[in-house]
Amino acid sequence: MQNWGDGPSGQDLEKKIIDIGKKLKNEFRPNKSLLALLVAILVIFGIYSSFYKVDTEETAVILRTGKFVGYAESGLHFKLPFGIDRVYLVKTGRVFKEEFGFRTVQPGERTTFTKRGLEEESLTLTGDLNVSDVEWIVQFQVVDPYKYIFQLKNPVETIRDISEAMVRRVIGNSNVTQVLTTERAMLAARIQEDVQGILNEYDIGVRVVTVKFQDVTPPDPVKKAFNEVNESEQQKESMILQAREQFNREVPRARGEAKSSSKRPRAMRSSASIWRAAKPAGSKLCCSNIAKLPR
């Protein structure tokens, strides 16, 4: 039978606990130099996080403890440190561009583009059930940076989705001739108006600057035939212009010559009248010659 009375007494346990506490206190005594270093780091971080710079193309959106308090224009500004004030910079002075049906590979004097893998984005069905290959751009500007940041999770993707939907709807209500040749500018203006209307309903603080078709062509399998037809139409228009130019040059000249010819007999008849009045009645030769003049 085990004897429970042989274990350590309560006083011994208390003494051991006190000894352990003293040892820990001696080993982990705070270092004054370390505390000073920590305080200095906090001060430097607080000073550094109290200032922010806004570039000329930017507008700062300021939140204090998560609540919107205002905007800040370009320049150096002060804010409350340690995350009390949070600043979001939005480029309101820049016009952004989204490309559809192509992508810019290298901008510059000789800009290079690519269409690889973008066929589904560019191929569009017209109202008369023809397929057209459409490349276009949408340019927009942020007019309300707070709404642009917080109204939607991803405003750029929203703008792209709306633009693509409006292009397909407008082209789907038009025939292939209007899309490829005659009414491209008018269709682009209609798309811009529709896109802006939907963005206003979403209220995301964006203004559409322009919607522009970069290139509208038939798909590759029928492109050659369409180009031949287009060249024929251009030759037809060129010949009509040449004919009009020749008409405007020759007809006025012919009318002038005819008018000049009609004035010549009148002048000769006037001269005959003068000669009759000036010559004596016995001058038969002169009068007979004058009498033969056309009237």
NUDREN-72204 format. One line per 8 residues: number of its first residue (from 0); for each residue x, y, z of C-alpha. Coordinates in nm, 4 decimals, decimal comma, m for minus. Layout:
NUM = X Y Z | ... .
***
This chain:
0 = 0,0000 0,0000 0,0000 | 0,1382 0,3361 m0,1093 | 0,2143 0,5871 0,1630 | 0,0818 0,9283 0,0497 | 0,2217 1,1011 0,3534 | 0,5845 1,0813 0,2368 | 0,5441 1,3526 m0,0369 | 0,6647 1,7208 m0,0126 .
8 = 0,4752 1,9471 0,2227 | 0,2813 2,2635 0,1229 | 0,5529 2,4905 0,2602 | 0,8154 2,3269 0,0412 | 0,6033 2,3769 m0,2707 | 0,5455 2,7428 m0,1900 | 0,9162 2,7979 m0,1354 | 1,0031 2,6396 m0,4716 .
16 = 0,7486 2,8560 m0,6538 | 0,8917 3,1720 m0,4962 | 1,2449 3,0710 m0,5968 | 1,1378 3,0088 m0,9591 | 0,9667 3,3508 m0,9722 | 1,2826 3,5271 m0,8487 | 1,4983 3,3526 m1,1078 | 1,2634 3,4493 m1,3902 .
24 = 1,2556 3,8082 m1,2686 | 1,6344 3,8291 m1,2649 | 1,6756 3,6693 m1,6076 | 1,4109 3,8781 m1,7850 | 1,4804 4,2164 m1,6277 | 1,3884 4,4874 m1,8850 | 1,6757 4,6566 m2,0618 | 1,6453 5,0363 m2,0684 .
32 = 1,8380 5,0708 m2,3927 | 1,6075 4,8217 m2,5634 | 1,2994 5,0122 m2,4486 | 1,4485 5,3380 m2,5753 | 1,5148 5,1775 m2,9136 | 1,1568 5,0527 m2,9382 | 1,0211 5,3959 m2,8502 | 1,2457 5,5608 m3,1108 .
40 = 1,1282 5,3163 m3,3775 | 0,7649 5,3893 m3,2933 | 0,8233 5,7648 m3,3104 | 1,0021 5,7422 m3,6450 | 0,7299 5,5188 m3,7874 | 0,4615 5,7581 m3,6607 | 0,6314 6,0598 m3,8216 | 0,6895 5,8737 m4,1480 .
48 = 0,3301 5,7514 m4,1673 | 0,1918 6,0981 m4,0935 | 0,2786 6,2426 m4,4363 | 0,1813 6,1414 m4,7882 | 0,2327 6,2849 m5,1343 | m0,0289 6,3246 m5,4084 | 0,0950 6,3558 m5,7694 | m0,0468 6,6027 m6,0203 .
56 = m0,2632 6,3414 m6,1948 | m0,3985 6,1993 m5,8684 | m0,6687 6,2706 m5,6114 | m0,6442 6,1258 m5,2603 | m0,9469 5,9685 m5,0928 | m0,9141 5,9913 m4,7125 | m1,0818 5,7532 m4,4686 | m1,0624 5,8052 m4,0904 .
64 = m1,1341 5,4910 m3,8904 | m1,3079 5,3573 m4,2007 | m1,5293 5,6635 m4,2601 | m1,4915 5,8947 m4,5596 | m1,3745 6,2423 m4,4541 | m1,2714 6,4115 m4,7803 | m1,0334 6,4480 m5,0732 | m0,6822 6,5875 m5,1097 .
72 = m0,5336 6,7419 m5,4223 | m0,1738 6,7258 m5,5442 | 0,1004 6,8111 m5,2966 | 0,2375 6,7008 m4,9574 | m0,0263 6,6385 m4,6870 | m0,0515 6,5312 m4,3217 | m0,2629 6,2440 m4,1865 | m0,3115 6,0724 m3,8541 .
80 = m0,0560 5,7900 m3,8126 | m0,0782 5,4250 m3,7106 | m0,3619 5,3442 m3,9517 | m0,6098 5,5931 m3,8084 | m0,6209 5,7706 m4,1457 | m0,6009 5,5644 m4,4647 | m0,5317 5,7262 m4,8013 | m0,6250 5,5858 m5,1449 .
88 = m0,4705 5,7497 m5,4522 | m0,6786 5,7578 m5,7717 | m0,5527 5,8896 m6,1069 | m0,8334 6,1340 m6,1898 | m0,6237 6,3414 m6,4315 | m0,5511 6,0531 m6,6682 | m0,7656 5,9110 m6,9473 | m0,7666 5,5308 m6,9274 .
96 = m0,7987 5,3112 m7,2354 | m0,9422 4,9625 m7,2671 | m0,8757 4,7636 m7,5861 | m1,1131 4,5074 m7,7360 | m1,0249 4,2564 m8,0070 | m0,6527 4,3408 m7,9884 | m0,3834 4,4293 m7,7384 | m0,0925 4,6720 m7,7582 .
104 = 0,2330 4,4787 m7,7270 | 0,4793 4,7667 m7,7459 | 0,3685 5,1321 m7,7581 | 0,5800 5,3966 m7,9265 | 0,6449 5,5446 m8,2690 | 0,6012 5,1995 m8,4219 | 0,3344 5,0521 m8,2017 | 0,2892 4,6767 m8,2346 .
112 = m0,0369 4,4921 m8,1711 | m0,1523 4,1354 m8,1388 | m0,4845 3,9566 m8,1930 | m0,3690 3,6160 m8,0753 | m0,6346 3,4418 m7,8686 | m0,8834 3,7308 m7,8949 | m1,1065 3,5995 m8,1742 | m1,4035 3,5391 m7,9440 .
120 = m1,3811 3,8990 m7,8264 | m1,3694 4,0550 m8,1743 | m1,6060 3,8410 m8,3848 | m1,9540 3,9964 m8,3814 | m2,2782 3,9024 m8,5556 | m2,4584 4,1771 m8,7495 | m2,8326 4,2198 m8,7881 | m2,8358 4,0556 m9,1327 .
128 = m2,6552 3,7489 m8,9924 | m2,3087 3,8352 m9,1210 | m1,9965 3,8039 m8,9088 | m1,7634 4,1023 m8,8733 | m1,4236 4,1277 m8,7055 | m1,4438 4,4376 m8,4841 | m1,1594 4,6061 m8,2961 | m1,2454 4,9043 m8,0768 .
136 = m1,1293 5,1064 m7,7798 | m1,3106 5,2676 m7,4871 | m1,1513 5,5661 m7,3150 | m1,2807 5,6794 m6,9772 | m1,1919 5,9139 m6,6926 | m1,2600 5,8958 m6,3190 | m1,4720 6,1924 m6,2046 | m1,5628 6,0672 m5,8550 .
144 = m1,2699 5,8733 m5,7000 | m1,4621 5,7669 m5,3865 | m1,7398 5,5993 m5,5884 | m1,4847 5,4528 m5,8292 | m1,3048 5,2760 m5,5416 | m1,5904 5,1683 m5,3171 | m1,9062 5,1475 m5,5298 | m1,7967 4,8320 m5,7161 .
152 = m1,5370 4,5696 m5,6433 | m1,3810 4,5780 m5,9915 | m1,4901 4,8844 m6,1925 | m1,2579 4,8198 m6,4878 | m1,4026 4,4734 m6,5499 | m1,7507 4,6210 m6,5197 | m1,6696 4,8833 m6,7834 | m1,5311 4,6146 m7,0147 .
160 = m1,8365 4,3911 m6,9751 | m2,0806 4,6775 m7,0371 | m1,8841 4,8024 m7,3398 | m1,8703 4,4602 m7,5012 | m2,2414 4,4033 m7,4408 | m2,3362 4,7401 m7,5945 | m2,1148 4,6886 m7,8996 | m2,2718 4,3499 m7,9687 .
168 = m2,6211 4,4907 m7,9235 | m2,5723 4,7915 m8,1540 | m2,3935 4,5907 m8,4233 | m2,6561 4,3188 m8,3915 | m2,9192 4,5794 m8,4833 | m2,7271 4,7007 m8,7913 | m2,6474 4,5448 m9,1272 | m2,2987 4,4566 m9,2408 .
176 = m2,2721 4,7528 m9,4813 | m2,3389 5,0016 m9,2043 | m2,0864 4,8335 m8,9771 | m1,8078 4,7976 m9,2318 | m1,8396 5,1216 m9,4272 | m2,0963 5,3957 m9,4000 | m2,2133 5,4428 m9,0415 | m1,9234 5,3422 m8,8178 .
184 = m1,8924 5,6836 m8,6535 | m2,2650 5,7022 m8,5829 | m2,2684 5,3516 m8,4350 | m1,9706 5,4370 m8,2119 | m2,1502 5,7483 m8,0837 | m2,4587 5,5407 m8,0052 | m2,2491 5,2838 m7,8172 | m2,0810 5,5589 m7,6138 .
192 = m2,4196 5,6999 m7,5144 | m2,5508 5,3572 m7,4109 | m2,2393 5,2714 m7,2083 | m2,2505 5,6064 m7,0277 | m2,6178 5,5587 m6,9456 | m2,5594 5,2217 m6,7789 | m2,2534 5,3485 m6,5887 | m2,4639 5,6385 m6,4587 .
200 = m2,7167 5,3878 m6,3275 | m2,4375 5,1994 m6,1493 | m2,3108 5,5350 m6,0149 | m1,9418 5,4456 m6,0162 | m1,8072 5,7951 m6,0867 | m1,6818 5,7336 m6,4430 | m1,7186 5,9462 m6,7581 | m1,6794 5,7796 m7,0980 .
208 = m1,4554 6,0011 m7,3111 | m1,4884 5,8163 m7,6404 | m1,5744 5,4873 m7,8065 | m1,3861 5,4391 m8,1306 | m1,3691 5,1571 m8,3840 | m1,0045 5,0911 m8,4640 | m1,0631 4,8384 m8,7405 | m1,3767 4,6699 m8,8733 .
216 = m1,3237 4,3996 m9,1336 | m1,4898 4,0797 m9,2483 | m1,3449 3,7518 m9,1167 | m1,0361 3,6145 m9,2893 | m1,2168 3,3540 m9,5083 | m1,4215 3,6252 m9,6885 | m1,1862 3,9199 m9,6509 | m1,0415 3,8936 m10,0029 .
224 = m1,3814 3,8986 m10,1721 | m1,4980 4,1901 m9,9603 | m1,1827 4,3882 m10,0402 | m1,2428 4,3383 m10,4130 | m1,5977 4,4671 m10,3798 | m1,4754 4,7592 m10,1714 | m1,2092 4,8481 m10,4296 | m1,4758 4,8433 m10,7018 .
232 = m1,6904 5,0806 m10,4999 | m1,3934 5,3108 m10,4482 | m1,3136 5,3096 m10,8220 | m1,6773 5,3898 m10,8941 | m1,6712 5,6848 m10,6552 | m1,3412 5,8026 m10,8021 | m1,4781 5,7971 m11,1581 | m1,7892 5,9868 m11,0486 .
240 = m1,5731 6,2526 m10,8869 | m1,3569 6,2816 m11,1982 | m1,6661 6,3175 m11,4171 | m1,8059 6,5887 m11,1919 | m1,4733 6,7705 m11,1980 | m1,4592 6,7607 m11,5785 | m1,8237 6,8723 m11,5983 | m1,7555 7,1689 m11,3703 .
248 = m1,4549 7,2639 m11,5820 | m1,5895 7,2158 m11,9371 | m1,9526 7,3248 m11,9125 | m1,8854 7,6791 m11,7816 | m1,6205 7,7271 m12,0527 | m1,8578 7,6117 m12,3241 | m2,1310 7,8392 m12,1926 | m1,8890 8,1320 m12,1932 .
256 = m1,7854 8,0631 m12,5537 | m2,1499 8,0362 m12,6644 | m2,2360 8,3590 m12,4903 | m1,9387 8,5333 m12,6546 | m2,0419 8,4039 m13,0001 | m2,3965 8,5339 m12,9582 | m2,2676 8,8812 m12,8707 | m2,0531 8,9091 m13,1900 .
264 = m2,3412 8,9446 m13,4472 | m2,5097 9,2008 m13,2250 | m2,1911 9,4066 m13,2220 | m2,1654 9,3866 m13,6023 | m2,5293 9,4947 m13,6448 | m2,4625 9,7915 m13,4191 | m2,1626 9,8838 m13,6373 | m2,3810 9,8652 m13,9484 .
272 = m2,6287 10,1071 m13,7999 | m2,3514 10,3469 m13,7224 | m2,2163 10,3218 m14,0800 | m2,5600 10,3901 m14,2275 | m2,5930 10,6998 m14,0211 | m2,2429 10,8244 m14,1020 | m2,2066 10,7493 m14,4806 | m2,3802 10,9449 m14,7615 .
280 = m2,6847 10,7909 m14,9243 | m2,4987 10,7427 m15,2554 | m2,2510 10,4966 m15,1117 | m2,4232 10,1827 m15,2428 | m2,1260 9,9522 m15,2048 | m2,0942 10,0049 m14,8364 | m2,4633 9,9789 m14,7775 | m2,4985 9,6658 m14,9854 .
288 = m2,2228 9,4959 m14,7920 | m2,3672 9,5980 m14,4633 | m2,7103 9,4761 m14,5695 | m2,5672 9,1250 m14,6100 | m2,4749 9,1021 m14,2410 | m2,6703 8,8391 m14,0459 | m2,9524 8,9648 m13,8273 .
***
